[in-house]
Amino acid sequence: MDNQKTKSATADETTAQWWHVDADGLVLGRVAARVAAVLRGKHKPNYSPHVACGDFVVVTNASRIRLTGNKLTQKKRYSHSGYPGHLKVESYEHFLARAPEKVILKAVKGMLPHGVLGRKLAGRVKVYAGPEHPHAAQEPQALDV
């Protein structure tokens, strides 16, 4: 029997790819879960949970994302300034119309680790409301969702 140890990936050894997701007509939760897994690097054989070994993801057509059931009207977004009485409540219908990029970012960030690593990984997702994006030079490949 060999005395080989399990190899743990380091940031120097990993190379990041670029992926493209067209969110037109796709369900928010399914897109967010797939994007979060790719950001973490769970699709790679050298995945390590403590290293940012994932890839970059470009999401386009965020304004055309779908929410199932009655979530569009019943699901709420809460934000609080910290001052008494300054709670803001907004339905996802208004949130999606006002800032479609933030809807996907909020869903993806909720599926990432809540700490330094999660903040680093959240910077690797680029979300755009329309079909255009400025990352053509990176030649992103289509990601199956």
C-alpha positions as CSV (number, residue, x, y, z in Angstrom):
1,M,0.0,0.0,0.0
2,D,1.3,3.4,-0.9
3,N,1.8,6.2,1.6
4,Q,0.3,8.8,-0.6
5,K,-1.5,11.7,1.1
6,T,-4.6,13.4,-0.1
7,K,-3.7,16.5,-2.2
8,S,-5.2,19.8,-1.1
9,A,-5.5,22.5,-3.8
10,T,-3.8,25.8,-3.4
11,A,-4.7,29.1,-5.1
12,D,-1.5,29.0,-7.1
13,E,-2.3,25.7,-8.7
14,T,-5.8,26.5,-9.8
15,T,-6.7,28.1,-13.1
16,A,-10.0,29.9,-13.5
17,Q,-12.3,29.4,-16.5
18,W,-15.1,31.8,-17.6
19,W,-18.6,30.5,-17.9
20,H,-21.7,32.2,-19.4
21,V,-25.3,31.6,-18.3
22,D,-28.3,33.0,-20.2
23,A,-31.0,33.4,-17.5
24,D,-33.8,34.0,-20.0
25,G,-36.8,32.0,-18.7
26,L,-34.8,30.0,-16.1
27,V,-35.8,29.7,-12.5
28,L,-33.9,31.9,-10.0
29,G,-33.1,29.2,-7.4
30,R,-31.8,26.7,-9.9
31,V,-29.6,29.3,-11.6
32,A,-28.3,30.5,-8.3
33,A,-27.5,27.0,-7.0
34,R,-25.6,26.1,-10.2
35,V,-23.7,29.4,-10.3
36,A,-22.7,29.0,-6.6
37,A,-21.4,25.5,-7.2
38,V,-19.3,26.7,-10.1
39,L,-18.0,29.6,-8.1
40,R,-16.9,27.3,-5.3
41,G,-15.2,24.9,-7.8
42,K,-17.3,21.8,-6.9
43,H,-17.3,20.7,-10.5
44,K,-13.5,20.3,-10.5
45,P,-11.6,17.2,-9.3
46,N,-9.2,19.3,-7.2
47,Y,-11.9,21.0,-5.1
48,S,-10.9,22.2,-1.7
49,P,-13.5,23.9,0.5
50,H,-11.1,26.4,2.0
51,V,-9.6,27.7,-1.3
52,A,-11.1,29.8,-4.0
53,C,-10.5,27.2,-6.7
54,G,-13.7,28.0,-8.7
55,D,-14.4,29.8,-11.9
56,F,-15.8,33.1,-13.1
57,V,-19.5,33.2,-14.2
58,V,-21.2,35.8,-16.4
59,V,-25.0,35.9,-16.1
60,T,-27.0,37.7,-18.8
61,N,-30.7,38.5,-19.2
62,A,-31.2,38.8,-15.5
63,S,-34.3,40.9,-16.1
64,R,-36.0,37.8,-17.7
65,I,-35.4,35.4,-14.7
66,R,-38.4,33.5,-13.4
67,L,-39.8,32.9,-9.9
68,T,-42.1,30.0,-9.4
69,G,-45.5,30.0,-7.7
70,N,-46.6,33.2,-6.0
71,K,-43.0,34.3,-5.0
72,L,-43.1,37.2,-7.4
73,T,-45.8,38.9,-5.3
74,Q,-45.6,37.2,-1.9
75,K,-41.8,37.0,-1.4
76,K,-40.4,40.1,0.3
77,R,-37.0,41.7,0.5
78,Y,-36.1,43.3,3.8
79,S,-33.4,45.9,4.4
80,H,-32.8,47.7,7.7
81,S,-30.6,50.8,8.2
82,G,-30.1,50.1,11.9
83,Y,-32.3,53.0,13.0
84,P,-35.6,52.3,14.7
85,G,-38.5,52.3,12.2
86,H,-36.2,52.3,9.2
87,L,-37.2,48.8,7.9
88,K,-37.8,48.8,4.1
89,V,-40.0,46.0,2.7
90,E,-40.2,45.4,-1.0
91,S,-41.9,42.7,-3.0
92,Y,-39.7,40.7,-5.5
93,E,-42.0,42.0,-8.3
94,H,-40.7,45.6,-7.6
95,F,-37.2,44.4,-6.7
96,L,-36.9,42.5,-10.1
97,A,-38.2,45.5,-12.0
98,R,-35.9,48.0,-10.1
99,A,-32.6,46.0,-9.9
100,P,-32.6,42.6,-11.7
101,E,-28.9,42.2,-11.2
102,K,-29.2,42.4,-7.5
103,V,-31.9,39.7,-7.4
104,I,-29.5,37.1,-8.8
105,L,-26.5,38.4,-6.7
106,K,-28.6,38.2,-3.5
107,A,-29.6,34.6,-4.3
108,V,-26.1,33.5,-5.2
109,K,-24.5,35.2,-2.2
110,G,-26.9,33.4,0.1
111,M,-25.6,30.1,-1.2
112,L,-21.9,30.9,-0.7
113,P,-19.9,30.7,2.6
114,H,-20.6,33.7,4.9
115,G,-17.1,35.0,5.5
116,V,-13.9,36.1,3.7
117,L,-14.0,33.3,1.2
118,G,-17.6,33.9,0.3
119,R,-17.0,37.6,-0.3
120,K,-14.1,36.8,-2.6
121,L,-16.2,34.3,-4.5
122,A,-19.1,36.7,-4.8
123,G,-16.7,39.1,-6.7
124,R,-16.3,36.4,-9.4
125,V,-19.9,36.5,-10.6
126,K,-20.9,39.2,-13.1
127,V,-24.6,39.8,-13.7
128,Y,-26.1,41.9,-16.4
129,A,-29.8,42.8,-17.0
130,G,-29.6,42.5,-20.8
131,P,-28.0,40.1,-23.3
132,E,-24.8,42.2,-23.7
133,H,-21.7,41.8,-21.5
134,P,-18.2,43.2,-21.7
135,H,-16.4,39.9,-21.1
136,A,-16.2,38.6,-24.7
137,A,-12.4,38.8,-24.5
138,Q,-12.4,36.1,-21.8
139,E,-14.3,33.8,-24.2
140,P,-16.8,32.4,-21.7
141,Q,-18.2,28.9,-22.4
142,A,-21.9,28.2,-22.1
143,L,-22.8,26.7,-18.8
144,D,-25.6,24.1,-18.7
145,V,-28.2,24.9,-16.0
